[in-house]
Every structure is written in structure tokens, then in C-alpha cells.
Amino acid sequence: MGGRKTRPAGSDDRVDRRTGSVTGLTRARRLLVVGSITAVLALTACSADTTAELKRLGLPEPATDQAPHMLSLWIGTWIAAGLVGVLVWFLIGWSVIRYRSHSNRMPRQSRYNLPMEIMYTIAPFIIIGVLFYYTILAQNTITKPDPEPDVTIDVVGQKWSWTFNYKSAADPAVGQDVWNAGTINSSPDLYIPVDKTIRFRLSSPDVIHSFWVLPFLEKLDVIPGRQNTLYVTPTKEGVFRGKCAELCGTYHSAMLFNVHIVSEDDYHAYLKTLIAKGQIGEAKGPKNAEPRGLEEAHPQGVGER
């Protein structure tokens, strides 16, 4: 009688004596619930394109047969990293709450904890092993060469733009090899036909560059003295961005190009415009643009730049 009001042991509610309002953890819980509901409503209000982009974690929509394998690998890696992060945060939070102390006494010290040491030694190897397995599967699928590609394009990355050599002499609709090149002030265009297997042969006359078309979801270094090969099969038409993904010098930012994935008829029509401009033969830059040992197989000749 006349005593101070008490609350049940273990209750998280704190009542303000002056206003009678609930504070503390109860208010935090209410805010959490309201925030969760707001987030769900915001997500349901997103457009289909935005929802699809969120599912891809912001990565571009795949535009080749090979890209979905790369996308799945990235998504799986991020999910694994997220689960590990959530587990670590949970263990940190649980330890802070479970073993909190209101005194300055040191907790009991242990020289070792064998189950814990076994767990944090084996778990990383399991995670790395699983990721390595799926990486190898994706790599073998993406890098599998095609002995008879429909189109071959020799790509030269030089300071500081790109040159595209279309090996179309054997194509009855074109009949000649043609080329297109860009400059620091003018980005070149790369045309490729949809639903055809494209072989890019990459070389450089100067420094290391990197050939990257964003919706391909893969990139490959362009290395002096070496020819790297990239295979893709475009699956949808459109205009996409390409760039150099390797810091290659003063005007690295100028190494941009546009990729036009078009129908086969439009592809042939574009190559004929290059013939009309006189851009016939090869434009491969200085002699050292060719990988060592391949000069005789691809002699410099008509169209040399």
C-alpha cells in the first residue's frame, strides 16, 4: 500500500511515470514492425523491371547464352557471403547479450575450445570448396571453344580506342574482310548478329587492356604479345555499352564503344557500308599488335594502319 509499482521480472516494457507512455524495447519493436511493413509495401509497389533488377542484385540483364551462367555464379556467391555475414553478426550479438556483465570482473579464461577451433577451421574450407566447384562448372561452360563459329572478329585494343576487324571474306553476303576503328574523340561501333556464335580474337600493340561488354557479364584481358579468345552467342537485339576494364593509361576513360546486336540482314548491311567507305582488309596497328609467331599467318597488307 503506497508502495512503488513494479513490473514482472523479465519484462522489456518501460513506462514513463509522467506520461504513462511505453518506451524502451517495446517502442523499438514497434518501429521494427512499422519499418518492415513499409519496406514490404515499397517492394510491392516496384515495377516489374525494378523487381527483376533487384533479383539480379543490380547486375545487367544477360544478353548472351553464356551470361546466365555467370549471373548464377555471382548471385550464389553473394548469397553465400550474405549468409556468412548474417551468421557472424548473429554470433556477435548473441555473445554481447548472453555474456554481458554489470561488473568489472574478468570472465573465466579458457586456454582453448576444441569444438570451436575445429568449426572455424573446417567451415571456411567447406565454403571455399563449394564456391570453387561451382566456379569451375561456370568457367568450363563459358570458356568452351566453338571450332566453327558463325562470325570471327579480330579486336585490337590500342591507346586509346578499339579497332574491329570483321573476318567476312568467306561470307557470301559480304565477300571481303572489313574493319572499323575509333579514336580518342570518336567511339567506334561494334556490330554482331543475334543468335550467331561470335569468336572475338583479342590483341594489343601497346599495353594491357580489357574487353568488357556489360550485358555479356564477362570480360577478358587484351595482352600484348598474346591472343586471347572470347566466345559469345547474343540472344537479344539492342544497343549496349562496352569499355576497357583495365586502367591502361592517360586516356583510359576514352576507351568506350557501342555494341549493336542486330539481325543477320542488318549485320550484312552494316559491313557493306564499310566496304563503301573503303575500309577493306585489316587494320591491326603496329607490327607488334600481332601475337608472337603469328605474323606469317596474318601478314600485314591491305588496309594496314
Long-range contacts (C-beta under 8 A, 24 or more apart in sequence): 59-217, 60-214, 60-215, 60-217, 61-215, 62-215, 62-217, 62-235, 63-213, 63-215, 63-216, 63-234, 63-235, 63-236, 63-238, 63-240, 63-261, 64-215, 64-216, 64-217, 64-232, 64-233, 64-234, 64-235, 65-232, 65-233, 65-235, 66-141, 66-142, 66-216, 66-217, 66-218, 66-231, 66-232, 66-233, 67-215, 67-216, 67-217, 67-218, 69-138, 69-141, 69-142, 70-138, 70-142, 70-217, 70-218, 71-217, 72-138, 73-134, 73-135, 73-138, 74-217, 76-131, 76-134, 77-131, 80-127, 80-130, 80-131, 84-127, 142-218, 143-231, 144-231, 145-229, 145-231, 146-197, 146-199, 146-231, 149-197, 149-198, 149-199, 149-231, 150-193, 150-196, 150-197, 150-198, 151-192, 151-193, 151-196, 151-197, 151-198, 151-199, 152-198, 152-199, 152-201, 153-190, 153-192, 153-198, 153-199, 153-200, 153-201, 154-200, 154-201, 154-203, 154-282, 154-284, 155-200, 155-201, 155-202, 155-203, 155-211, 155-222, 156-203, 156-204, 156-205, 156-283, 156-284, 156-285, 156-289, 157-202, 157-203, 157-204, 157-209, 157-210, 157-211, 157-222, 157-244, 157-248, 157-255, 158-204, 158-205, 158-206, 158-209, 158-285, 158-289, 159-206, 159-207, 159-248, 159-249, 159-251, 160-184, 160-248, 160-249, 160-250, 160-251, 160-252, 160-254, 160-255, 161-186, 161-187, 161-188, 161-254, 161-255, 161-257, 162-188, 162-190, 162-242, 162-255, 162-257, 163-188, 163-283, 163-284, 163-285, 163-305, 164-188, 164-190, 165-282, 165-283, 165-284, 166-271, 166-274, 168-271, 171-268, 173-268, 174-268, 174-271, 174-272, 174-275, 176-275, 176-280, 176-281, 177-280, 177-281, 177-282, 177-303, 178-271, 178-274, 178-275, 178-279, 178-280, 178-281, 179-274, 179-279, 179-280, 179-281, 179-282, 179-283, 179-303, 180-274, 180-279, 181-283, 181-305, 182-257, 184-251, 184-254, 185-254, 187-254, 187-256, 187-257, 187-258, 188-257, 188-258, 189-257, 189-258, 189-259, 189-260, 190-242, 190-257, 190-258, 190-259, 190-260, 191-260, 191-262, 191-266, 191-267, 191-270, 191-271, 192-234, 192-259, 192-260, 192-261, 192-262, 192-267, 193-234, 193-261, 193-262, 193-263, 193-264, 193-266, 193-267, 194-234, 194-235, 194-236, 194-237, 194-261, 194-262, 194-263, 194-264, 195-233, 195-234, 195-235, 196-233, 196-234, 196-264, 197-231, 197-232, 197-233, 198-231, 198-232, 198-233, 198-234, 199-229, 199-230, 199-231, 200-229, 200-230, 200-231, 200-232, 201-227, 201-228, 201-229, 202-227, 202-228, 202-229, 202-230, 203-227, 203-228, 203-284, 203-289, 203-290, 203-291, 204-289, 205-284, 205-285, 205-286, 205-288, 205-289, 207-248, 207-249, 208-246, 208-248, 209-244, 209-246, 209-248, 209-255, 210-244, 210-245, 210-246, 211-242, 211-244, 211-245, 212-242, 212-243, 212-244, 212-245, 213-240, 213-241, 213-242, 213-259, 214-240, 214-241, 214-242, 214-243, 215-240, 219-245, 221-246, 222-246, 224-288, 225-288, 225-291, 225-292, 226-291, 227-291, 227-294, 234-261, 236-261, 237-261, 237-262, 237-263, 279-303
